């Protein structure tokens, strides 16, 4: 079980971890050992997450989310499979923690009187500059 917050935890059976061969330098060691970890977590099918957290998590996941709603994290930074597993799980926890934060509601405000005046003044200046770009008028 992975503890996210005091009120949110994910069961181990909701996560699928597969070992894979890591890419990059490492010589013979890379070619013969599967140290990279591919972690899969079904966001849409998870009974542990509330609906609003699922929605925010899908938005945060971006390209790491498949069309079926499965979050895929790939960790290969370490030469140790266990360390890569811990890194992948830590990244999952971090993503879910960000998704639990409710965005602050925007309070609509009106523009100040001075900002309105400033906008109109700049608008007038731009109009003046653009009017000079036209063809010269022949007032003959």
C-alpha positions in Angstrom: 0.0 0.0 0.0 1.3 3.5 -0.9 0.3 6.3 1.5 -0.2 9.6 -0.4 -1.9 11.8 2.2 -3.5 11.1 5.6 -6.8 10.4 3.8 -5.6 8.9 0.5 -3.8 5.6 -0.1 -3.3 3.4 -3.1 -3.3 -0.4 -2.9 -0.4 -2.3 -4.4 -2.6 -4.3 -6.8 -3.6 -1.1 -8.5 0.0 -0.6 -9.8 1.6 -2.8 -12.4 5.4 -2.7 -12.4 7.5 -4.3 -15.2 11.3 -4.5 -15.4 12.8 -3.5 -18.8 16.2 -3.0 -20.2 17.5 0.5 -19.7 18.9 2.5 -22.6 22.0 4.6 -22.7 25.6 3.9 -21.7 26.6 1.1 -19.3 28.4 -1.4 -21.5 27.7 -5.1 -21.0 25.8 -4.5 -17.8 23.0 -2.7 -19.7 22.7 -5.5 -22.3 22.2 -8.3 -19.8 20.1 -6.8 -16.9 16.6 -5.4 -16.8 17.1 -2.5 -14.3 14.6 0.0 -15.7 11.1 0.0 -14.3 7.9 0.7 -16.2 5.1 1.6 -13.7 1.5 1.6 -14.9 -1.4 3.0 -12.9 -5.0 3.0 -14.2 -6.2 6.5 -13.3 -9.8 6.2 -14.6 -10.3 2.7 -13.1 -8.8 3.5 -9.7 -11.3 3.1 -6.8 -8.9 4.9 -4.4 -9.0 8.3 -6.1 -11.9 10.8 -5.9 -13.3 12.0 -9.2 -11.9 15.5 -8.9 -8.4 14.2 -8.2 -8.7 11.8 -11.2 -9.6 14.8 -13.5 -6.7 16.9 -12.3 -4.2 14.0 -12.5 -5.2 13.3 -16.1 -4.5 16.9 -16.9 -1.1 16.9 -15.1 0.0 13.6 -16.7 -0.1 15.0 -20.2 1.6 12.7 -22.7 2.3 10.1 -20.0 -1.4 9.1 -20.0 -2.6 6.6 -22.6 -6.0 6.9 -24.4 -7.3 4.3 -21.9 -6.5 6.5 -19.0 -3.4 4.6 -17.8 -0.5 6.6 -16.4 2.9 5.2 -17.6 6.0 6.2 -15.7 9.5 4.9 -16.8 12.4 5.1 -14.4 15.9 4.2 -15.5 18.2 6.7 -13.8 19.9 4.2 -11.5 21.8 0.9 -12.1 19.7 -0.7 -9.4 16.2 -2.1 -10.2 15.0 -1.4 -6.6 16.2 2.2 -6.7 14.4 2.7 -10.1 11.2 1.2 -8.5 11.4 3.6 -5.6 12.0 6.5 -8.0 8.9 5.5 -10.2 6.7 5.2 -7.1 8.0 8.5 -5.7 7.1 10.3 -9.0 3.6 8.7 -8.9 3.1 9.9 -5.4 4.4 13.4 -6.3 2.0 13.6 -9.3 -1.0 12.5 -7.2 -0.1 14.9 -4.4 -0.1 17.8 -7.0 -3.5 16.5 -8.2 -5.0 16.6 -4.7 -4.4 20.4 -4.4 -7.5 22.2 -5.4 -6.9 25.2 -7.6 -7.6 28.6 -6.0 -10.9 30.0 -7.4 -10.4 33.2 -9.4 -12.3 36.2 -8.1 -13.3 38.5 -11.0 -12.2 42.1 -10.6 -13.0 45.3 -12.5 -10.3 47.3 -14.1 -9.4 50.5 -12.2 -10.3 53.9 -13.6 -6.7 54.8 -14.2 -6.1 51.6 -16.1 -9.1 52.3 -18.4 -7.7 55.8 -19.1 -4.3 54.5 -19.8 -5.7 51.9 -22.2 -7.7 54.5 -24.1 -4.7 56.8 -24.2 -2.4 54.1 -25.7 -5.2 53.2 -28.1 -5.4 56.8 -29.3 -1.6 56.9 -29.9 -1.6 53.7 -31.9 -4.5 54.9 -34.0 -2.5 58.1 -34.7 0.6 56.2 -35.7 -1.4 53.8 -38.0 -3.3 56.7 -39.6 0.0 58.1 -40.8 0.8 54.9 -42.6 -1.9 55.4 -45.2 -1.5 56.9 -48.7 -0.9 60.6 -48.7 -4.2 62.4 -49.4 -4.2 64.7 -52.4 -6.1 67.8 -51.2 -5.8 69.7 -54.5 
